[in-house]
Amino acid sequence: MAITSTQNFSQGKDIRFGADARQAILVGVNKIADAVEVTLGPKGRNVAIEVSYGPPKITKDGVTVAKNIEFADKYENLGAQLVRAVASKTNDIAGDGTTTATVLARSIFMEGCKAVAAGMNPMDVKRGIDKAVQTVVNHIKSIAEPVETKDAIRKVATISANGDKKLGGLIADAFEKVGNEGVISVQDGKSFDDQLEVVEGMKFDRGFISPFFITDQKKQLAEYDNPLILFCEKKISSGTALVPLIEQCHNAARPLIIVAEDIDGEALSTLLLNRLRLNLRICAIKAPGFGDNRKNNLRDMAVLTGGQVVSEELGHKLEEVQLGDLGRCGKITVSKDDTIVLNGMGNKEDINERVENIRSQIGGTDSTYEKEKLEERLGKLAGGVAVIRVGGSSEVEVNEKKDRMNDALNATKAAVSEGIVPGGGVALLYSIKVLEDASALGIENEDQKVGVNIVRKAMAVPATAIINNAGREGAVYCGKMLETATADSRYGYDAATDQWADLHDLGVVDPAKVVTTALIDSASVAGLMTTTEAVICDYPKREGGAGGMGGMDMGGPGGGF
């Protein structure tokens, strides 16, 4: 039996320095920025992305394109990863503006490389970039106009949905119905048309434990008016513990709804016996969520309905629960999959206090998952829940529309929180005017002035790209806009309709938060890349000669085995 040994090679590190290192990174940055830039503006194109499962994904969402780009060359990939980080961070904070952030990062880094190659001090160049960015951010915040009307919300949503007025209208309707604090989610629809569903009251995704609790056989629902609701943190298994409470509710002629971690064994048998034999109005529901999230959901429901959560940790006993400890609501509707609590009768002050508590928790967490769960709880308590069901004739079309819908939704939330500025890249373009007076920026030397000029040049890039994608000459149109504009002008070119007008009147607006976040994040990463003097990457793996199996004699007829 002859076995050939496999030779193992140690994998070393490749180090590049100075302009050579920056140029290698810039190649990757240019490639990813070129792929993302084609999606910018109302006449931007789509990008088709191969995925390992299912049909290819077609999207116009900058961050989705950026996340799917990876290069074989280590240095190019390093540049791409840094730009991807810019797009992802902008998406996490503002939810939109990822394409703008990507093209800004490319422009700042490219000009920064040129400045450093010409002998400028990279640290001073970075300081100049930071001073210019802070000045522009302060200016954009100062010219932002609040979003208060349904029409203003519709304009923002329409622009972010790539000019789709129907999607913009749906989002405006959703905001009108659930308010700024409500939860709006985007889900796949089951028809060709987009639909808006609004749930008033508190809805959670748990239904009745047994179909024997159903009161309306035709609709397959358990519905009760003016019920009493028991909230319990633990599993209920003892039927005798529930009997006193069932008797109290029966004497008060009120339906009893039990929401607990689980109800099984003797307890479930007791409830079903009373429901079927005595026709008592009873229903048992599992509490939504898991672990701490379940406890928080139960407490939210208790606050909304004015009840208390029966908790062993606080010394409560199920046998001692009185009617005064139970929650109350106008109506409860329970299906196989979910429950809706309408007109909770909790104390308004307690509900407001709970809402403020959740808001402070949202501000204090960095986890996206936690933030989503907290916002969901906030919406159920403070506003309502709206679901936009996106329709289409194919899965690819639905996914593309969902990407645009999520962008539009995030942009609208950002606009409501911090106001709007002229869109089409014009807010950044006209911000060039506030960078003309170098003395007002606190510039200390010529190298910092170069940093300011790098930002000035980058400010025109988004507007230029939008106009180029519309088939016009971006540089010429931007030059024409800058001739007569002031820093707070609203007049500009609308690429969608090919006309010059007041952009606010046309509904071409951007959320101030999206614009400032894109600029801050792109300048931060691009500035750091500019100051990079050495780059360390792994060498590509070298495969050893693994011919072992070919040289192995496995025996056979007349062989050695």
Secondary structure as a PSIPRED ss2 file (coil, helix, strand):
# PSIPRED VFORMAT (PSIPRED V4.0)

   1 M C   1.000  0.000  0.000
   2 A C   1.000  0.000  0.000
   3 I C   1.000  0.000  0.000
   4 T C   1.000  0.000  0.000
   5 S C   1.000  0.000  0.000
   6 T C   1.000  0.000  0.000
   7 Q C   1.000  0.000  0.000
   8 N C   1.000  0.000  0.000
   9 F C   1.000  0.000  0.000
  10 S C   1.000  0.000  0.000
  11 Q C   1.000  0.000  0.000
  12 G C   1.000  0.000  0.000
  13 K E   0.000  0.000  1.000
  14 D E   0.000  0.000  1.000
  15 I E   0.000  0.000  1.000
  16 R E   0.000  0.000  1.000
  17 F E   0.000  0.000  1.000
  18 G H   0.000  1.000  0.000
  19 A H   0.000  1.000  0.000
  20 D H   0.000  1.000  0.000
  21 A H   0.000  1.000  0.000
  22 R H   0.000  1.000  0.000
  23 Q H   0.000  1.000  0.000
  24 A H   0.000  1.000  0.000
  25 I H   0.000  1.000  0.000
  26 L H   0.000  1.000  0.000
  27 V H   0.000  1.000  0.000
  28 G H   0.000  1.000  0.000
  29 V H   0.000  1.000  0.000
  30 N H   0.000  1.000  0.000
  31 K H   0.000  1.000  0.000
  32 I H   0.000  1.000  0.000
  33 A H   0.000  1.000  0.000
  34 D H   0.000  1.000  0.000
  35 A H   0.000  1.000  0.000
  36 V H   0.000  1.000  0.000
  37 E H   0.000  1.000  0.000
  38 V C   1.000  0.000  0.000
  39 T C   1.000  0.000  0.000
  40 L C   1.000  0.000  0.000
  41 G C   1.000  0.000  0.000
  42 P C   1.000  0.000  0.000
  43 K C   1.000  0.000  0.000
  44 G C   1.000  0.000  0.000
  45 R C   1.000  0.000  0.000
  46 N C   1.000  0.000  0.000
  47 V E   0.000  0.000  1.000
  48 A E   0.000  0.000  1.000
  49 I E   0.000  0.000  1.000
  50 E C   1.000  0.000  0.000
  51 V C   1.000  0.000  0.000
  52 S C   1.000  0.000  0.000
  53 Y C   1.000  0.000  0.000
  54 G C   1.000  0.000  0.000
  55 P C   1.000  0.000  0.000
  56 P C   1.000  0.000  0.000
  57 K E   0.000  0.000  1.000
  58 I E   0.000  0.000  1.000
  59 T E   0.000  0.000  1.000
  60 K C   1.000  0.000  0.000
  61 D C   1.000  0.000  0.000
  62 G H   0.000  1.000  0.000
  63 V H   0.000  1.000  0.000
  64 T H   0.000  1.000  0.000
  65 V H   0.000  1.000  0.000
  66 A H   0.000  1.000  0.000
  67 K H   0.000  1.000  0.000
  68 N C   1.000  0.000  0.000
  69 I C   1.000  0.000  0.000
  70 E C   1.000  0.000  0.000
  71 F C   1.000  0.000  0.000
  72 A C   1.000  0.000  0.000
  73 D C   1.000  0.000  0.000
  74 K H   0.000  1.000  0.000
  75 Y H   0.000  1.000  0.000
  76 E H   0.000  1.000  0.000
  77 N H   0.000  1.000  0.000
  78 L H   0.000  1.000  0.000
  79 G H   0.000  1.000  0.000
  80 A H   0.000  1.000  0.000
  81 Q H   0.000  1.000  0.000
  82 L H   0.000  1.000  0.000
  83 V H   0.000  1.000  0.000
  84 R H   0.000  1.000  0.000
  85 A H   0.000  1.000  0.000
  86 V H   0.000  1.000  0.000
  87 A H   0.000  1.000  0.000
  88 S H   0.000  1.000  0.000
  89 K H   0.000  1.000  0.000
  90 T H   0.000  1.000  0.000
  91 N H   0.000  1.000  0.000
  92 D H   0.000  1.000  0.000
  93 I H   0.000  1.000  0.000
  94 A C   1.000  0.000  0.000
  95 G C   1.000  0.000  0.000
  96 D C   1.000  0.000  0.000
  97 G C   1.000  0.000  0.000
  98 T H   0.000  1.000  0.000
  99 T H   0.000  1.000  0.000
 100 T H   0.000  1.000  0.000
 101 A H   0.000  1.000  0.000
 102 T H   0.000  1.000  0.000
 103 V H   0.000  1.000  0.000
 104 L H   0.000  1.000  0.000
 105 A H   0.000  1.000  0.000
 106 R H   0.000  1.000  0.000
 107 S H   0.000  1.000  0.000
 108 I H   0.000  1.000  0.000
 109 F H   0.000  1.000  0.000
 110 M H   0.000  1.000  0.000
 111 E H   0.000  1.000  0.000
 112 G H   0.000  1.000  0.000
 113 C H   0.000  1.000  0.000
 114 K H   0.000  1.000  0.000
 115 A H   0.000  1.000  0.000
 116 V H   0.000  1.000  0.000
 117 A H   0.000  1.000  0.000
 118 A C   1.000  0.000  0.000
 119 G C   1.000  0.000  0.000
 120 M C   1.000  0.000  0.000
 121 N C   1.000  0.000  0.000
 122 P H   0.000  1.000  0.000
 123 M H   0.000  1.000  0.000
 124 D H   0.000  1.000  0.000
 125 V H   0.000  1.000  0.000
 126 K H   0.000  1.000  0.000
 127 R H   0.000  1.000  0.000
 128 G H   0.000  1.000  0.000
 129 I H   0.000  1.000  0.000
 130 D H   0.000  1.000  0.000
 131 K H   0.000  1.000  0.000
 132 A H   0.000  1.000  0.000
 133 V H   0.000  1.000  0.000
 134 Q H   0.000  1.000  0.000
 135 T H   0.000  1.000  0.000
 136 V H   0.000  1.000  0.000
 137 V H   0.000  1.000  0.000
 138 N H   0.000  1.000  0.000
 139 H H   0.000  1.000  0.000
 140 I H   0.000  1.000  0.000
 141 K H   0.000  1.000  0.000
 142 S H   0.000  1.000  0.000
 143 I H   0.000  1.000  0.000
 144 A C   1.000  0.000  0.000
 145 E E   0.000  0.000  1.000
 146 P C   1.000  0.000  0.000
 147 V C   1.000  0.000  0.000
 148 E C   1.000  0.000  0.000
 149 T C   1.000  0.000  0.000
 150 K H   0.000  1.000  0.000
 151 D H   0.000  1.000  0.000
 152 A H   0.000  1.000  0.000
 153 I H   0.000  1.000  0.000
 154 R H   0.000  1.000  0.000
 155 K H   0.000  1.000  0.000
 156 V H   0.000  1.000  0.000
 157 A H   0.000  1.000  0.000
 158 T H   0.000  1.000  0.000
 159 I H   0.000  1.000  0.000
 160 S H   0.000  1.000  0.000
 161 A C   1.000  0.000  0.000
 162 N C   1.000  0.000  0.000
 163 G C   1.000  0.000  0.000
 164 D C   1.000  0.000  0.000
 165 K H   0.000  1.000  0.000
 166 K H   0.000  1.000  0.000
 167 L H   0.000  1.000  0.000
 168 G H   0.000  1.000  0.000
 169 G H   0.000  1.000  0.000
 170 L H   0.000  1.000  0.000
 171 I H   0.000  1.000  0.000
 172 A H   0.000  1.000  0.000
 173 D H   0.000  1.000  0.000
 174 A H   0.000  1.000  0.000
 175 F H   0.000  1.000  0.000
 176 E H   0.000  1.000  0.000
 177 K H   0.000  1.000  0.000
 178 V H   0.000  1.000  0.000
 179 G C   1.000  0.000  0.000
 180 N C   1.000  0.000  0.000
 181 E C   1.000  0.000  0.000
 182 G C   1.000  0.000  0.000
 183 V E   0.000  0.000  1.000
 184 I E   0.000  0.000  1.000
 185 S E   0.000  0.000  1.000
 186 V E   0.000  0.000  1.000
 187 Q E   0.000  0.000  1.000
 188 D E   0.000  0.000  1.000
 189 G C   1.000  0.000  0.000
 190 K C   1.000  0.000  0.000
 191 S C   1.000  0.000  0.000
 192 F C   1.000  0.000  0.000
 193 D C   1.000  0.000  0.000
 194 D C   1.000  0.000  0.000
 195 Q E   0.000  0.000  1.000
 196 L E   0.000  0.000  1.000
 197 E E   0.000  0.000  1.000
 198 V E   0.000  0.000  1.000
 199 V E   0.000  0.000  1.000
 200 E C   1.000  0.000  0.000
 201 G C   1.000  0.000  0.000
 202 M E   0.000  0.000  1.000
 203 K E   0.000  0.000  1.000
 204 F E   0.000  0.000  1.000
 205 D C   1.000  0.000  0.000
 206 R C   1.000  0.000  0.000
 207 G C   1.000  0.000  0.000
 208 F E   0.000  0.000  1.000
 209 I C   1.000  0.000  0.000
 210 S C   1.000  0.000  0.000
 211 P H   0.000  1.000  0.000
 212 F H   0.000  1.000  0.000
 213 F H   0.000  1.000  0.000
 214 I C   1.000  0.000  0.000
 215 T C   1.000  0.000  0.000
 216 D E   0.000  0.000  1.000
 217 Q C   1.000  0.000  0.000
 218 K C   1.000  0.000  0.000
 219 K C   1.000  0.000  0.000
 220 Q C   1.000  0.000  0.000
 221 L E   0.000  0.000  1.000
 222 A E   0.000  0.000  1.000
 223 E E   0.000  0.000  1.000
 224 Y E   0.000  0.000  1.000
 225 D E   0.000  0.000  1.000
 226 N C   1.000  0.000  0.000
 227 P C   1.000  0.000  0.000
 228 L E   0.000  0.000  1.000
 229 I E   0.000  0.000  1.000
 230 L E   0.000  0.000  1.000
 231 F E   0.000  0.000  1.000
 232 C E   0.000  0.000  1.000
 233 E C   1.000  0.000  0.000
 234 K C   1.000  0.000  0.000
 235 K C   1.000  0.000  0.000
 236 I E   0.000  0.000  1.000
 237 S C   1.000  0.000  0.000
 238 S C   1.000  0.000  0.000
 239 G C   1.000  0.000  0.000
 240 T C   1.000  0.000  0.000
 241 A C   1.000  0.000  0.000
 242 L C   1.000  0.000  0.000
 243 V H   0.000  1.000  0.000
 244 P H   0.000  1.000  0.000
 245 L H   0.000  1.000  0.000
 246 I H   0.000  1.000  0.000
 247 E H   0.000  1.000  0.000
 248 Q H   0.000  1.000  0.000
 249 C H   0.000  1.000  0.000
 250 H H   0.000  1.000  0.000
 251 N H   0.000  1.000  0.000
 252 A C   1.000  0.000  0.000
 253 A C   1.000  0.000  0.000
 254 R C   1.000  0.000  0.000
 255 P C   1.000  0.000  0.000
 256 L E   0.000  0.000  1.000
 257 I E   0.000  0.000  1.000
 258 I E   0.000  0.000  1.000
 259 V E   0.000  0.000  1.000
 260 A E   0.000  0.000  1.000
 261 E C   1.000  0.000  0.000
 262 D C   1.000  0.000  0.000
 263 I E   0.000  0.000  1.000
 264 D C   1.000  0.000  0.000
 265 G H   0.000  1.000  0.000
 266 E H   0.000  1.000  0.000
 267 A H   0.000  1.000  0.000
 268 L H   0.000  1.000  0.000
 269 S H   0.000  1.000  0.000
 270 T H   0.000  1.000  0.000
 271 L H   0.000  1.000  0.000
 272 L H   0.000  1.000  0.000
 273 L H   0.000  1.000  0.000
 274 N H   0.000  1.000  0.000
 275 R H   0.000  1.000  0.000
 276 L H   0.000  1.000  0.000
 277 R C   1.000  0.000  0.000
 278 L C   1.000  0.000  0.000
 279 N C   1.000  0.000  0.000
 280 L C   1.000  0.000  0.000
 281 R C   1.000  0.000  0.000
 282 I E   0.000  0.000  1.000
 283 C E   0.000  0.000  1.000
 284 A E   0.000  0.000  1.000
 285 I E   0.000  0.000  1.000
 286 K E   0.000  0.000  1.000
 287 A C   1.000  0.000  0.000
 288 P C   1.000  0.000  0.000
 289 G C   1.000  0.000  0.000
 290 F C   1.000  0.000  0.000
 291 G H   0.000  1.000  0.000
 292 D H   0.000  1.000  0.000
 293 N H   0.000  1.000  0.000
 294 R H   0.000  1.000  0.000
 295 K H   0.000  1.000  0.000
 296 N H   0.000  1.000  0.000
 297 N H   0.000  1.000  0.000
 298 L H   0.000  1.000  0.000
 299 R H   0.000  1.000  0.000
 300 D H   0.000  1.000  0.000
 301 M H   0.000  1.000  0.000
 302 A H   0.000  1.000  0.000
 303 V H   0.000  1.000  0.000
 304 L H   0.000  1.000  0.000
 305 T H   0.000  1.000  0.000
 306 G C   1.000  0.000  0.000
 307 G C   1.000  0.000  0.000
 308 Q C   1.000  0.000  0.000
 309 V E   0.000  0.000  1.000
 310 V E   0.000  0.000  1.000
 311 S C   1.000  0.000  0.000
 312 E H   0.000  1.000  0.000
 313 E H   0.000  1.000  0.000
 314 L H   0.000  1.000  0.000
 315 G C   1.000  0.000  0.000
 316 H C   1.000  0.000  0.000
 317 K C   1.000  0.000  0.000
 318 L H   0.000  1.000  0.000
 319 E H   0.000  1.000  0.000
 320 E H   0.000  1.000  0.000
 321 V C   1.000  0.000  0.000
 322 Q C   1.000  0.000  0.000
 323 L H   0.000  1.000  0.000
 324 G H   0.000  1.000  0.000
 325 D H   0.000  1.000  0.000
 326 L C   1.000  0.000  0.000
 327 G E   0.000  0.000  1.000
 328 R E   0.000  0.000  1.000
 329 C E   0.000  0.000  1.000
 330 G E   0.000  0.000  1.000
 331 K E   0.000  0.000  1.000
 332 I E   0.000  0.000  1.000
 333 T E   0.000  0.000  1.000
 334 V E   0.000  0.000  1.000
 335 S C   1.000  0.000  0.000
 336 K C   1.000  0.000  0.000
 337 D C   1.000  0.000  0.000
 338 D C   1.000  0.000  0.000
 339 T E   0.000  0.000  1.000
 340 I E   0.000  0.000  1.000
 341 V E   0.000  0.000  1.000
 342 L E   0.000  0.000  1.000
 343 N E   0.000  0.000  1.000
 344 G E   0.000  0.000  1.000
 345 M C   1.000  0.000  0.000
 346 G C   1.000  0.000  0.000
 347 N C   1.000  0.000  0.000
 348 K H   0.000  1.000  0.000
 349 E H   0.000  1.000  0.000
 350 D H   0.000  1.000  0.000
 351 I H   0.000  1.000  0.000
 352 N H   0.000  1.000  0.000
 353 E H   0.000  1.000  0.000
 354 R H   0.000  1.000  0.000
 355 V H   0.000  1.000  0.000
 356 E H   0.000  1.000  0.000
 357 N H   0.000  1.000  0.000
 358 I H   0.000  1.000  0.000
 359 R H   0.000  1.000  0.000
 360 S H   0.000  1.000  0.000
 361 Q H   0.000  1.000  0.000
 362 I H   0.000  1.000  0.000
 363 G H   0.000  1.000  0.000
 364 G H   0.000  1.000  0.000
 365 T C   1.000  0.000  0.000
 366 D C   1.000  0.000  0.000
 367 S C   1.000  0.000  0.000
 368 T H   0.000  1.000  0.000
 369 Y H   0.000  1.000  0.000
 370 E H   0.000  1.000  0.000
 371 K H   0.000  1.000  0.000
 372 E H   0.000  1.000  0.000
 373 K H   0.000  1.000  0.000
 374 L H   0.000  1.000  0.000
 375 E H   0.000  1.000  0.000
 376 E H   0.000  1.000  0.000
 377 R H   0.000  1.000  0.000
 378 L H   0.000  1.000  0.000
 379 G H   0.000  1.000  0.000
 380 K H   0.000  1.000  0.000
 381 L H   0.000  1.000  0.000
 382 A H   0.000  1.000  0.000
 383 G C   1.000  0.000  0.000
 384 G C   1.000  0.000  0.000
 385 V E   0.000  0.000  1.000
 386 A E   0.000  0.000  1.000
 387 V E   0.000  0.000  1.000
 388 I E   0.000  0.000  1.000
 389 R E   0.000  0.000  1.000
 390 V E   0.000  0.000  1.000
 391 G C   1.000  0.000  0.000
 392 G C   1.000  0.000  0.000
 393 S C   1.000  0.000  0.000
 394 S C   1.000  0.000  0.000
 395 E H   0.000  1.000  0.000
 396 V H   0.000  1.000  0.000
 397 E H   0.000  1.000  0.000
 398 V H   0.000  1.000  0.000
 399 N H   0.000  1.000  0.000
 400 E H   0.000  1.000  0.000
 401 K H   0.000  1.000  0.000
 402 K H   0.000  1.000  0.000
 403 D H   0.000  1.000  0.000
 404 R H   0.000  1.000  0.000
 405 M H   0.000  1.000  0.000
 406 N H   0.000  1.000  0.000
 407 D H   0.000  1.000  0.000
 408 A H   0.000  1.000  0.000
 409 L H   0.000  1.000  0.000
 410 N H   0.000  1.000  0.000
 411 A H   0.000  1.000  0.000
 412 T H   0.000  1.000  0.000
 413 K H   0.000  1.000  0.000
 414 A H   0.000  1.000  0.000
 415 A H   0.000  1.000  0.000
 416 V H   0.000  1.000  0.000
 417 S H   0.000  1.000  0.000
 418 E H   0.000  1.000  0.000
 419 G C   1.000  0.000  0.000
 420 I E   0.000  0.000  1.000
 421 V E   0.000  0.000  1.000
 422 P E   0.000  0.000  1.000
 423 G C   1.000  0.000  0.000
 424 G C   1.000  0.000  0.000
 425 G C   1.000  0.000  0.000
 426 V H   0.000  1.000  0.000
 427 A H   0.000  1.000  0.000
 428 L H   0.000  1.000  0.000
 429 L H   0.000  1.000  0.000
 430 Y H   0.000  1.000  0.000
 431 S H   0.000  1.000  0.000
 432 I H   0.000  1.000  0.000
 433 K H   0.000  1.000  0.000
 434 V H   0.000  1.000  0.000
 435 L H   0.000  1.000  0.000
 436 E C   1.000  0.000  0.000
 437 D C   1.000  0.000  0.000
 438 A H   0.000  1.000  0.000
 439 S H   0.000  1.000  0.000
 440 A H   0.000  1.000  0.000
 441 L H   0.000  1.000  0.000
 442 G C   1.000  0.000  0.000
 443 I C   1.000  0.000  0.000
 444 E C   1.000  0.000  0.000
 445 N C   1.000  0.000  0.000
 446 E H   0.000  1.000  0.000
 447 D H   0.000  1.000  0.000
 448 Q H   0.000  1.000  0.000
 449 K H   0.000  1.000  0.000
 450 V H   0.000  1.000  0.000
 451 G H   0.000  1.000  0.000
 452 V H   0.000  1.000  0.000
 453 N H   0.000  1.000  0.000
 454 I H   0.000  1.000  0.000
 455 V H   0.000  1.000  0.000
 456 R H   0.000  1.000  0.000
 457 K H   0.000  1.000  0.000
 458 A H   0.000  1.000  0.000
 459 M H   0.000  1.000  0.000
 460 A C   1.000  0.000  0.000
 461 V H   0.000  1.000  0.000
 462 P H   0.000  1.000  0.000
 463 A H   0.000  1.000  0.000
 464 T H   0.000  1.000  0.000
 465 A H   0.000  1.000  0.000
 466 I H   0.000  1.000  0.000
 467 I H   0.000  1.000  0.000
 468 N H   0.000  1.000  0.000
 469 N H   0.000  1.000  0.000
 470 A C   1.000  0.000  0.000
 471 G C   1.000  0.000  0.000
 472 R C   1.000  0.000  0.000
 473 E C   1.000  0.000  0.000
 474 G H   0.000  1.000  0.000
 475 A H   0.000  1.000  0.000
 476 V H   0.000  1.000  0.000
 477 Y H   0.000  1.000  0.000
 478 C H   0.000  1.000  0.000
 479 G H   0.000  1.000  0.000
 480 K H   0.000  1.000  0.000
 481 M H   0.000  1.000  0.000
 482 L H   0.000  1.000  0.000
 483 E H   0.000  1.000  0.000
 484 T H   0.000  1.000  0.000
 485 A C   1.000  0.000  0.000
 486 T C   1.000  0.000  0.000
 487 A C   1.000  0.000  0.000
 488 D C   1.000  0.000  0.000
 489 S C   1.000  0.000  0.000
 490 R C   1.000  0.000  0.000
 491 Y E   0.000  0.000  1.000
 492 G E   0.000  0.000  1.000
 493 Y E   0.000  0.000  1.000
 494 D E   0.000  0.000  1.000
 495 A C   1.000  0.000  0.000
 496 A C   1.000  0.000  0.000
 497 T C   1.000  0.000  0.000
 498 D C   1.000  0.000  0.000
 499 Q E   0.000  0.000  1.000
 500 W E   0.000  0.000  1.000
 501 A E   0.000  0.000  1.000
 502 D E   0.000  0.000  1.000
 503 L H   0.000  1.000  0.000
 504 H H   0.000  1.000  0.000
 505 D H   0.000  1.000  0.000
 506 L H   0.000  1.000  0.000
 507 G C   1.000  0.000  0.000
 508 V C   1.000  0.000  0.000
 509 V E   0.000  0.000  1.000
 510 D E   0.000  0.000  1.000
 511 P E   0.000  0.000  1.000
 512 A H   0.000  1.000  0.000
 513 K H   0.000  1.000  0.000
 514 V H   0.000  1.000  0.000
 515 V H   0.000  1.000  0.000
 516 T H   0.000  1.000  0.000
 517 T H   0.000  1.000  0.000
 518 A H   0.000  1.000  0.000
 519 L H   0.000  1.000  0.000
 520 I H   0.000  1.000  0.000
 521 D H   0.000  1.000  0.000
 522 S H   0.000  1.000  0.000
 523 A H   0.000  1.000  0.000
 524 S H   0.000  1.000  0.000
 525 V H   0.000  1.000  0.000
 526 A H   0.000  1.000  0.000
 527 G H   0.000  1.000  0.000
 528 L H   0.000  1.000  0.000
 529 M H   0.000  1.000  0.000
 530 T H   0.000  1.000  0.000
 531 T C   1.000  0.000  0.000
 532 T C   1.000  0.000  0.000
 533 E C   1.000  0.000  0.000
 534 A E   0.000  0.000  1.000
 535 V E   0.000  0.000  1.000
 536 I E   0.000  0.000  1.000
 537 C E   0.000  0.000  1.000
 538 D E   0.000  0.000  1.000
 539 Y C   1.000  0.000  0.000
 540 P C   1.000  0.000  0.000
 541 K C   1.000  0.000  0.000
 542 R C   1.000  0.000  0.000
 543 E C   1.000  0.000  0.000
 544 G C   1.000  0.000  0.000
 545 G C   1.000  0.000  0.000
 546 A C   1.000  0.000  0.000
 547 G C   1.000  0.000  0.000
 548 G C   1.000  0.000  0.000
 549 M C   1.000  0.000  0.000
 550 G C   1.000  0.000  0.000
 551 G C   1.000  0.000  0.000
 552 M C   1.000  0.000  0.000
 553 D C   1.000  0.000  0.000
 554 M C   1.000  0.000  0.000
 555 G C   1.000  0.000  0.000
 556 G C   1.000  0.000  0.000
 557 P C   1.000  0.000  0.000
 558 G C   1.000  0.000  0.000
 559 G C   1.000  0.000  0.000
 560 G C   1.000  0.000  0.000
 561 F C   1.000  0.000  0.000
